């Protein structure tokens, strides 16, 4: 299983939100490229980036720091946050990003989703944010009528290869990951599933690996020291 250490970007800084709340933001680094380099030195091969400002604007306000992150360490890098147009997808791919994550737009604009998948194939992933069994959108502020499991099946049928699945109730809360949810998804789907939200102990990492998931994202647990990244990578392999 791959470990994706996460960098959430806001005004060029690495931050973390509590359950997606911009009013509950903690700044962990003023120099995100140095973080990426530290991840690489700890043995990471992958990196998960989120442009929190882009999530609001639909643009790429942190693209300059993303380019610097990309140059700082040779990590397979995926990025999401407000990707709503082919122009933004292309901008990220031109900046050297390996995979672009569609979120709200995958729900609200199926034509864009189809075009992106047909054009770029495995370079497109979809973030599936789950709240009370439904797909949440617009920075987790709204809950759609879509059943999360039905939506994942539809993505698979469309040709999506990778989903980043977040249980919102666990994100940044250090309460452990939702193993039952990921177990059910793993049995049901032939997709690459990346677990996100609440991965806060080595036991979480080992449990997700036992479910034969493709990957897991580690965010707040790294920044608070609850998980040693090198140990997590070892536990995942």
N, C-alpha and C positions, 0 to 999 in steps of 0.2 A: 504494500500500500504506500502511495506517495504522501509525503507530508508537505503541505503548502503553508509556510509561515505567511502571515498576512500583514500588509501595510495599508491602512486606511488613510487617505490623503485629504487634508483640508488646509488651504492656504500654504501649500508646500511643506506641511509638517505631517509627521506620522501621529495619528490620534486614534482613540477608540471611543465608540459611543456605547452607552448602556441601553440595550434593547432598541437600538436605532434612534434614540432620542438625541437630537442635536444640542439640546440644552444640558445634556449630561455627557459632556465631552472632556476627555483627558488627553493632554498632549504628552506623548512619550518620547518623541525625538524631533529635533529641529533639522536633522540631516538624514532623510530617508535613504539616500544612496549608501551612507555608512552602514545603515541597518542591513541593507541587501548584501553588502560585503560580509557582514558578520554572519548572516544566515549561510552564505556560501562556505565560509570558513568552518562553520559548525557541521557541514556535510549536506546541506540542503541542495536539492537539484531543481526545485520549483519555487515559484513565488506567486502569491495572490494579491493583486492590487485593486483597490476600490477608490474611485474619485468621488468623494462625498459631495463636493461642490457640483461636479458633473451630474450627479444624481438629481440635483435640483434644477439645473439649467439645461441639461441635454447637450452640453458642449464639452470641451476638453480643457478646462482651466488649468489643470495640473500637468499638461502634456510635457512641459519643459523638464519638470522634476522627474517625470516618468522616463523620459529619454536618458536622463542622468543615472537613474536607477538601473536602467537597462545596460548602460555602459559599465556600471560599477561591478557587476558580477554576471557571469555566464549562466544565468538561471532560466529555465523554461518559465515564461512569464505570461500570466493571464490577467486581464483587466476588465472591470465592469464599473457601472455607475452612470446611469442615465444615457445609455447607448440607444438612440432612437432613430438613427438614420444610417444609410450606407456610407455617407460622407464621413461620419465619425468612425465607423468600422474601418474604413480605408485609412483614415488618419492614424489610428492606432497600429494597424498592420504595417504601414509605412514607417512608423517609429520603431519597428522591430519587435512589437508584441507578438507572441506566438498564438494566443487565443483570446478572443473577445467575447465577453459575457453579456447577453441580452437579458434584461429583467422585465420591468413593467411593459416595455414595448412588445415583448413576446406574447403578452396577454392581450394588449389593446390594439396591436397592429399586426395581425396574422400575415398580411401580405408582405410586410417588411421582414418578418421572421422567415417566411418561405424563401424570399429572394436572397437573404443573407446565407441561409443554409445551402441553397442551390448554388450560390456563387462561391462560397468559401468552405463548405463542407465541415471538416473536423476543426477548423479554426474558429468555429462558432460554438459556444456553449450557452446554456440557458440557466439562469438562476431561478430556482423555485423556492420562494419564501412562503412558509406554511404557518398559518395562524388558525387554530381551531378547525383543522382539516381542510381549510380553504386556502387558495392562493392569494397572498397579500401583494399589493401593488403600491406604487407611488411612495417609495421610501418607507414602506410598512404602515403608512397612515390609513390605507383603505384595504378592506377585505373584499375580494371579488366573489362572485357567485360560483366560481369554478372549483370543483372538487380537485384537490391536489393530486390524487392518484389518477383520476381520469386525465388531467392535464399532462401528467408525465407519460401516460400511454400515448396520448396524441403526439407529444414531442418525439417519442420513439418511432411512431409511424411516419412522421414527417422526415425522418432521417437525422435528427439530432443525435449526436454520439455521447455528449457529456452534459450532465446537469450538476449544478451546485445547489444542494438542498439544505436550506436553513430552517431550523425550528426557532422561530422568533422568540418564543418564551424562554429559550435557553441562552440566547446570544448575549455575551458579555456578562452573564449573571453568575458564572463560575459554579453552576449547579449540576454539572455533568451533562453528557450528550444524550440525546433521545435514541437509545439503542434499539428500542422496539420499532420505532419509525423506520430507521435505516435497515433493519432486518427485513421488515415487510417490503420496503422498496426493492431491496436486493433480490428477494425471491420473485418479485413480480416483473422486474424489468431486466432487459439485456443491455442496459446503458452503463456508461462509466459514471458512477455516483460518487460525488465528493461531499462528504459530510461537513457541515458548517454549523457553528453555534454550540457553545457549551463544552467543547473539548478542553477539559481542564485538569486532567490527571493522566498519568501513564496508563492507568487501568482503562480509561476511556479509549486511548489509542489502541491498546491490545484488544479490547472488545470489538472495535470497529474493524481491525485487521482480521479478526476471527470471522467477521461477516463477509469477508472477501470483497470489501469495498475498494474502489479505484484510488480514492484519496481522502484526506481529512485536512481541514484548515485549522491552524492553531493561531489564535489572535491574542486575546487578553492574557491567557495563561502564560504565554511567553513573556509578555511585558511585565507581569507582576512577579515572575520568577517561580510560578507554580509548576511549570514544566521546563525542564532543560531540553533545548531543541535537539542537541546531539543524542540524548537518551531517547527522545521521542522518535527520531529517525531510526535508531536502532531497534526500538520496539515495533516499528511498523514494517520492518523488512524481514 
